[in-house]
Amino acid sequence: MEFLSNVFNLPADLPLWMPRVAVGLMILIGGVSVFFACRVLRDEGGKKDPKDPPERL
Amino acid sequence: MTRKPALLTQALAHFAISFICFALLAGPFTSAAGGEEVPRWAGFVIFLLLSYGLRPFLGLVLDEYPRLPTQTAGCLTVAVSCLLADPMPWFSLFLAGIGYALFLTAAGGESLAFARGHFLRNAAVVAPGMVGASFGAYFGRGFFSPWIFGGLLLLCSVACFFFAMARKYPRRIRSFRHSTARRMPAWGILALTAVPAFSISLVRSLLPVTEFNGALSLLPSLLYGVGILGGGILADRFGPRRVAVLGFCIALPLLTVFTHIPWLFCLGLVALFLPTSVLFGGATAALPSHPHFVFGFYSAVMLLGSVPALFTITVTGTVRTVAAVALILSVAVGQVLYTDYCKPSALIRPWEKGEK
């Protein structure tokens, strides 16, 4: 954990573009995951579990 | 017949693979960086991006092809990365990240797919990894033997392969389902579980756990593991809503007001992680045919939550307290809303007695 806490500190000589690219990639991964989650939700929407009771109107 | 040994194997393999991946990062990779901060930082971030960021996409593939021996492939990939740690540290790091993502997506998704309504099953697979990562990072610098670790992973891969072959996948998986009311749409449940997962990761990054020094630095991750495992046991016994809401309500004062009393702070860390398995269960109820994707999606959400920790966005004093209070409160409200709609499909649990 000391290693982790040390690595969490941004090195003083770190070029600024590196953390920016890293954050950008993380946000991109999050965004694409949400996009796929929406697609999966749409696919699941059409499926019905036979054990579910009929919906009331 | 093979359910409990398979679960134990997955839990041990998760501990081993987490230990070895982080030992590789802290040991051979850090040595190869020659004490320079920038390559070490870049290596760690690349490993995080690969091991967490690939999971949602691997999850989509595994939901289509659940019988692929992915856990075995993950263990073998990390075993190869151990052997290449000295001659090719960067390539070894890439392999370790990919192998870790392969194993975790398969093991996590499978723990949800075969949960049969038990929250403990997912908790028992997830918790050992949390502990293994910190132990690997702590002990990795002093001791890293590629052949011993590679051999250990080979054993894990054989065991995982054996249990994967013995398992019968149903045509349609439904381990958790909505309550019969079904008034809340699936996207609502997904959002109400994703926000708390993000908040847990974010609150963890705001907490002053780096103040634990030496061997005590292992304590926070041990407590996280205890929280996840305890949450699974308690949710099966007393119901998901009680555990999730109480977990956040206990964590709220302990992590904001009583941070100066160590044992209360430690108790707060356990309480913060109590609802983890409940979140996974709720999300699987919303997307019953995609357990691997659910696991991968929440890994990506938690990666986003860890950004402040990674980039040392230091928040102290009142701001930290207010932020933690707001986050935990919002999460507790979310739990009250969604856990009413999540229940196991296959089993009648003690907390369901008398419910019609």
Interface residues (C-beta under 8 A of the other chain):
Chain A: M1 E2 F3 L4 S5 V7 F8 N9 L10 P11 A12 D13 L14 P15 M18 P19 A22 V23 L25 M26 I27 I29 G30 V32 S33 F36 A37 C38 V40 L41 D43 E44 G45 K47 D49 K51 D52 P53 E55
Chain B: F22 L25 A26 T30 E37 V38 R40 W41 A42 F44 V45 L49 Y52 G53 P56 F57 L60 S134 A137 Y138 G140 R141 R174 R177 T180 R182 A186 W187 L190 T210 F212 N213 G214 S217 L218 P220 S221 A286 L287 P288 S289 H290 F293 G296 F297 A300 V301 L303 L304 V307 A309 L310 F311 T312 S345
